[in-house]
């Protein structure tokens, strides 16, 4: 009985300290300082780039790609999501922005616009 309790306590402790993320880094070897990106992603409010029922991939100027989990996935995992900001459909005009990590650890959206001739 003692062994069972010890094993159960160990397993519960491992799950208690596992932090669920609302995003997945697809290619972490694209940057040397992936921990800086992870810290910035943890602080960022990315719900306006998130879809209700499909994942969205964000691309950084360094080549790093981050896949945002869908709002439905976050809800099922018990993670917070602002459903008022989530995209319900593809935007009619999506610039496919590239993101950058600023020196102060904030994620910036870089818009590249092309003049229509």
C-alpha positions in Angstrom: 0.0 0.0 0.0 2.8 2.4 0.8 4.4 1.8 -2.5 1.2 2.5 -4.3 0.8 5.8 -2.5 4.3 6.8 -3.2 3.9 6.0 -6.9 0.6 7.9 -7.1 2.0 10.9 -5.3 5.0 10.9 -7.7 2.7 10.8 -10.8 0.4 13.5 -9.5 3.3 15.7 -8.7 4.7 15.3 -12.2 1.4 16.4 -13.7 0.9 19.2 -11.3 4.2 20.9 -12.4 3.6 20.3 -16.1 2.6 23.6 -17.7 0.1 23.4 -20.5 0.8 25.7 -23.5 -1.6 27.3 -25.9 1.0 27.0 -28.6 3.6 24.6 -30.1 6.9 25.5 -31.5 7.3 23.6 -34.8 11.0 24.2 -35.5 12.8 25.1 -32.2 16.3 24.7 -33.9 15.6 27.7 -36.1 16.8 30.0 -33.3 19.5 29.8 -30.7 17.5 31.5 -27.9 14.2 29.5 -28.0 13.7 30.2 -24.3 13.3 33.9 -25.0 10.6 33.1 -27.5 8.8 30.8 -25.1 8.8 33.4 -22.4 7.4 36.0 -24.8 4.8 33.6 -26.1 3.7 32.9 -22.5 3.1 36.6 -21.9 1.5 37.4 -25.3 -2.2 37.6 -25.9 -2.4 35.7 -29.2 -6.2 35.0 -29.2 -6.9 37.4 -32.1 -4.7 35.1 -34.3 -6.4 31.9 -33.0 -9.2 30.1 -34.8 -12.2 28.4 -33.2 -11.6 24.9 -34.6 -8.3 24.8 -36.4 -4.7 25.7 -35.7 -2.9 28.7 -37.1 0.8 29.0 -37.8 2.7 32.2 -37.0 6.0 32.8 -38.7 8.8 34.9 -37.2 11.4 36.8 -39.1 14.1 34.3 -37.8 12.2 31.4 -39.5 10.8 30.1 -36.3 7.2 28.8 -36.7 4.7 28.6 -33.8 1.4 26.8 -34.1 -1.4 28.2 -32.1 -3.8 25.6 -30.7 -7.5 26.2 -31.6 -9.9 27.7 -29.1 -11.7 24.3 -28.9 -8.5 22.6 -28.0 -7.8 25.1 -25.3 -11.3 24.8 -23.9 -11.0 21.0 -23.8 -7.7 21.3 -22.0 -9.1 23.7 -19.4 -6.9 26.6 -20.6 -8.2 30.2 -20.7 -9.2 31.7 -24.1 -11.0 34.9 -24.9 -13.7 33.6 -27.3 -14.6 37.2 -28.2 -11.2 37.7 -29.9 -11.0 34.3 -31.7 -11.3 34.1 -35.4 -14.4 32.2 -36.6 -13.5 32.2 -40.3 -10.6 33.1 -42.6 -10.3 36.9 -42.8 -11.1 38.3 -46.2 -7.9 40.3 -46.2 -5.1 38.6 -44.3 -1.7 40.1 -44.8 0.0 36.9 -43.3 2.1 39.0 -41.0 5.6 38.1 -39.9 6.4 38.4 -36.2 9.5 39.6 -34.5 10.9 39.3 -31.0 11.8 42.7 -29.7 14.9 43.2 -27.4 12.5 43.8 -24.4 10.9 40.3 -24.9 7.7 41.5 -26.6 6.4 39.9 -29.7 5.8 42.4 -32.5 3.7 42.0 -35.6 5.4 43.3 -38.7 3.1 44.2 -41.5 4.4 44.1 -45.0 2.1 45.8 -47.5 2.4 46.0 -51.2 1.1 48.9 -53.2 -1.5 47.8 -55.7 -0.8 49.2 -59.2 
